[in-house]
């Protein structure tokens, strides 16, 4: 499983990444977490508001910091 955090490195982006890491740990699954900061790459996802979270290439959360529990539900 591949989780991508889409954002330019702001505080909300870092919080989303921390929540994603906590969710993966709590779920006990193997997942690679990647930070995507290149604006051109973010645009390719069709995302116009950050932070965003993509799982296996599909955008699941846009424009908010999802909690670890919310992310864990998306991983299930």
C-alpha positions in Angstrom: 0.0 0.0 0.0 1.2 3.5 -0.9 0.1 6.6 1.0 1.0 10.0 -0.4 0.7 13.3 1.5 0.2 16.0 -1.1 1.3 19.5 0.1 4.1 22.0 0.0 5.3 21.4 3.5 3.1 23.6 5.6 2.2 22.9 9.2 -1.1 21.2 8.2 0.8 19.0 5.7 3.1 17.9 8.4 0.2 17.2 10.8 -1.5 15.1 8.1 1.7 13.1 7.6 2.0 12.5 11.3 -1.6 11.3 11.5 -1.1 9.0 8.5 2.0 7.5 10.2 0.0 7.0 13.4 -2.9 5.4 11.5 -0.6 2.9 9.7 1.0 2.0 13.0 -2.4 1.6 14.7 -3.7 -0.5 11.9 -0.6 -2.7 11.9 -0.3 -2.7 8.2 2.7 -2.3 5.9 2.5 0.9 4.0 5.0 3.3 2.4 4.3 6.9 3.2 5.6 9.4 0.6 5.5 13.2 0.8 4.7 14.9 -2.5 5.8 18.6 -2.4 6.2 19.3 -6.2 3.2 21.5 -7.2 3.2 20.0 -10.7 2.9 16.5 -9.3 0.1 17.6 -6.9 -1.8 19.2 -9.8 -1.6 15.9 -11.7 -3.8 14.4 -8.9 -6.4 17.1 -9.7 -5.9 18.6 -6.2 -6.3 22.3 -5.9 -6.3 22.6 -2.1 -3.8 21.1 0.3 -3.1 19.2 2.3 -4.4 16.1 0.6 -4.0 12.4 1.1 -3.9 9.7 -1.6 -4.0 6.0 -1.1 -2.7 3.8 -3.9 -2.9 6.8 -6.3 -6.5 7.7 -5.4 -7.2 11.0 -3.6 -9.2 10.3 -0.4 -8.9 13.6 1.6 -8.6 17.2 0.2 -8.1 20.5 2.1 -8.2 19.2 5.6 -6.1 17.4 8.2 -7.7 14.0 8.6 -7.4 12.5 12.1 -5.5 9.2 12.5 -8.8 7.5 13.1 -10.3 8.8 9.9 -7.2 7.7 8.0 -7.3 4.3 9.6 -10.9 3.8 8.4 -9.8 4.7 4.8 -7.0 2.0 5.1 -9.5 -0.7 6.1 
